[in-house]
Amino acid sequence: MAARTILVVGAGPVGAVAALACARRGHHVTLLEAQERIDDSPRASTTQPPTLEILAELGLIDEYIRVGLVARTFQFWDRPTRRLIAEFDFGRLADETAYPYVVQTEQHKLANLCVARLKGKVHFGVSVTGVSQDENQVRVETNRETFTADYVIGADGGRSTVRKSLGIEFEGYTWPERFLVITTKFDFGAALGCCARNYMAGREEWTNLFKVAGDDLKGRWRAVYNTREDESDEEALSDVAVRARLARVFVPENERDYLHLNLYKVHQRVAKQFRKERVFLCGDAAHVNNPIGGLGLNSGIHEAWHLAQLLTEEKELDSYERIRRPLNIKYVQEQTVANKKRLEEGRLEELREIAADPKRHKAFLMRASLIESARDAIRN
Ligand SMILES: Cc1cc2nc3c(=O)[nH]c(=O)nc-3n(C[C@H](O)[C@H](O)[C@H](O)COP(=O)(O)OP(=O)(O)OC[C@H]3O[C@@H](n4cnc5c(N)ncnc54)[C@H](O)[C@@H]3O)c2cc1C
């Protein structure tokens, strides 16, 4: 194998994993990040079993688990009546994976773990402004200098400059509502008897409750809500509206203080192409989706791992787009849209039946964990 010069744009979790995976395969890697440090806003935390297998191959798994929380189960609740409807148990996947659980570790911790192992290869404060290429190399223009590389991995997020420089369309749509994340120290587990990952359905408003470790490892909860379509950002972020939302997930009045608020636009979009000659798109640069089910980042990490392997073999580079694009549509876009619909419609009875039937329970988990997607990738 010839060592190649590979430039990765964006030190989010996907770019950081792509850079580390390529460096460990002996390539000359440079990772460029526009910000001065890793972004630590509260986004992904749920890490699915096939992703844990990749992190194990990268030598990160022990530390990753140490700074997160292991969660074997997830639950569906009917929020208005405060009833637990169904529980799914990853323990049923024990004969399918070495990691029959998810790990709740905030995504900035993953990026930081990778960056710590990429000493001297990461440049912060370097913003890519354009990408051009000929048959031999890629030129990457930045706010500082011009870089050249054999291959470029664009992992620069949903607004990807790399994707735009290549003129690749980002097909799909943006949902009219936004998602609000309230971070609090209130212990929903103790108060409601719920587990670390909970989906609470409701017709006008649903809430998802997740426990994460926090930087101090003392534990935090994230409560994620849909906003009303006609609700302004200011209204959604107002103290009155936030406290009212906490009241609707049964937080007592004297415990409605919160640590952070984040409001996100939500999209379902897939790039028309994942590759143009020597440049590849990975993670949110290639696709974005609503976060219900915890799939977007996971699929991005699977792509980064797959791509590092293909670039090392330098064969069948076309297979990257041929395999990964349909996989994202089938296992991430379709599943997250269905997950959102289920919560909005409060249609949980079917889940109770699935959870009660061992065969259907396992089949549901095989898809929800992305194990089925990972197996499909190998078959192709
Ligand atoms: C509320 C919420 C919860 C979520 N929960 C989950 C979950 O549990 N599980 C899951 O799988 N997914 C989840 N997601 C999705 C997940 O957060 C994203 O899929 C993930 O951030 C994608 O990582 P990325 O590295 O591709 O992009 P990003 O995290 O967006 O990183 C891109 C990086 O590129 C940098 N950059 C941008 N432009 C340039 C440039 N021109 N030059 C250099 N650098 C640049 C940015 O500064 C950034 O650091 C969630 C999302 C949200 C909003």
PDBQT file of the ligand as one rigid body, heavy atoms in Angstrom, charges set to zero:
ROOT
HETATM    1  C1  LIG A 401     -30.066  17.785  19.258  1.00  0.00    +0.000 C 
HETATM    2  C2  LIG A 401     -29.291  16.788  18.424  1.00  0.00    +0.000 A 
HETATM    3  C3  LIG A 401     -29.105  15.499  18.904  1.00  0.00    +0.000 A 
HETATM    4  C4  LIG A 401     -28.435  14.540  18.143  1.00  0.00    +0.000 A 
HETATM    5  N1  LIG A 401     -28.294  13.278  18.619  1.00  0.00    +0.000 NA
HETATM    6  C5  LIG A 401     -27.697  12.323  17.883  1.00  0.00    +0.000 A 
HETATM    7  C6  LIG A 401     -27.453  11.005  18.407  1.00  0.00    +0.000 A 
HETATM    8  O1  LIG A 401     -27.772  10.717  19.576  1.00  0.00    +0.000 OA
HETATM    9  N2  LIG A 401     -26.834  10.089  17.609  1.00  0.00    +0.000 N 
HETATM   10  C7  LIG A 401     -26.459  10.406  16.323  1.00  0.00    +0.000 A 
HETATM   11  O2  LIG A 401     -25.955   9.507  15.627  1.00  0.00    +0.000 OA
HETATM   12  N3  LIG A 401     -26.615  11.657  15.809  1.00  0.00    +0.000 NA
HETATM   13  C8  LIG A 401     -27.211  12.637  16.556  1.00  0.00    +0.000 A 
HETATM   14  N4  LIG A 401     -27.313  13.917  16.083  1.00  0.00    +0.000 N 
HETATM   15  C9  LIG A 401     -26.671  14.277  14.807  1.00  0.00    +0.000 C 
HETATM   16  C10 LIG A 401     -25.183  14.619  15.015  1.00  0.00    +0.000 C 
HETATM   17  O3  LIG A 401     -25.033  15.668  15.934  1.00  0.00    +0.000 OA
HETATM   18  C11 LIG A 401     -24.514  14.991  13.686  1.00  0.00    +0.000 C 
HETATM   19  O4  LIG A 401     -24.798  13.967  12.767  1.00  0.00    +0.000 OA
HETATM   20  C12 LIG A 401     -22.987  15.150  13.861  1.00  0.00    +0.000 C 
HETATM   21  O5  LIG A 401     -22.646  16.365  14.491  1.00  0.00    +0.000 OA
HETATM   22  C13 LIG A 401     -22.275  15.108  12.513  1.00  0.00    +0.000 C 
HETATM   23  O6  LIG A 401     -20.902  15.189  12.723  1.00  0.00    +0.000 OA
HETATM   24  P1  LIG A 401     -19.968  15.777  11.581  1.00  0.00    +0.000 P 
HETATM   25  O7  LIG A 401     -18.583  15.616  12.115  1.00  0.00    +0.000 OA
HETATM   26  O8  LIG A 401     -20.339  15.201  10.271  1.00  0.00    +0.000 OA
HETATM   27  O9  LIG A 401     -20.375  17.329  11.482  1.00  0.00    +0.000 OA
HETATM   28  P2  LIG A 401     -20.246  18.487  12.555  1.00  0.00    +0.000 P 
HETATM   29  O10 LIG A 401     -20.383  17.952  13.925  1.00  0.00    +0.000 OA
HETATM   30  O11 LIG A 401     -21.182  19.551  12.115  1.00  0.00    +0.000 OA
HETATM   31  O12 LIG A 401     -18.748  18.994  12.399  1.00  0.00    +0.000 OA
HETATM   32  C14 LIG A 401     -18.316  19.719  11.269  1.00  0.00    +0.000 C 
HETATM   33  C15 LIG A 401     -17.031  20.453  11.647  1.00  0.00    +0.000 C 
HETATM   34  O13 LIG A 401     -16.530  21.097  10.478  1.00  0.00    +0.000 OA
HETATM   35  C16 LIG A 401     -16.107  22.405  10.819  1.00  0.00    +0.000 C 
HETATM   36  N5  LIG A 401     -16.174  23.218   9.604  1.00  0.00    +0.000 N 
HETATM   37  C17 LIG A 401     -17.276  23.691   8.991  1.00  0.00    +0.000 A 
HETATM   38  N6  LIG A 401     -16.957  24.386   7.911  1.00  0.00    +0.000 NA
HETATM   39  C18 LIG A 401     -15.607  24.350   7.825  1.00  0.00    +0.000 A 
HETATM   40  C19 LIG A 401     -14.671  24.904   6.905  1.00  0.00    +0.000 A 
HETATM   41  N7  LIG A 401     -15.078  25.628   5.844  1.00  0.00    +0.000 N 
HETATM   42  N8  LIG A 401     -13.351  24.689   7.104  1.00  0.00    +0.000 NA
HETATM   43  C20 LIG A 401     -12.916  23.936   8.181  1.00  0.00    +0.000 A 
HETATM   44  N9  LIG A 401     -13.770  23.410   9.079  1.00  0.00    +0.000 NA
HETATM   45  C21 LIG A 401     -15.097  23.609   8.889  1.00  0.00    +0.000 A 
HETATM   46  C22 LIG A 401     -17.082  22.840  11.907  1.00  0.00    +0.000 C 
HETATM   47  O14 LIG A 401     -16.560  23.903  12.680  1.00  0.00    +0.000 OA
HETATM   48  C23 LIG A 401     -17.254  21.543  12.693  1.00  0.00    +0.000 C 
HETATM   49  O15 LIG A 401     -16.297  21.415  13.716  1.00  0.00    +0.000 OA
HETATM   50  C24 LIG A 401     -27.944  14.898  16.841  1.00  0.00    +0.000 A 
HETATM   51  C25 LIG A 401     -28.103  16.212  16.368  1.00  0.00    +0.000 A 
HETATM   52  C26 LIG A 401     -28.761  17.148  17.149  1.00  0.00    +0.000 A 
HETATM   53  C27 LIG A 401     -28.913  18.556  16.634  1.00  0.00    +0.000 C 
ENDROOT
TORSDOF 0
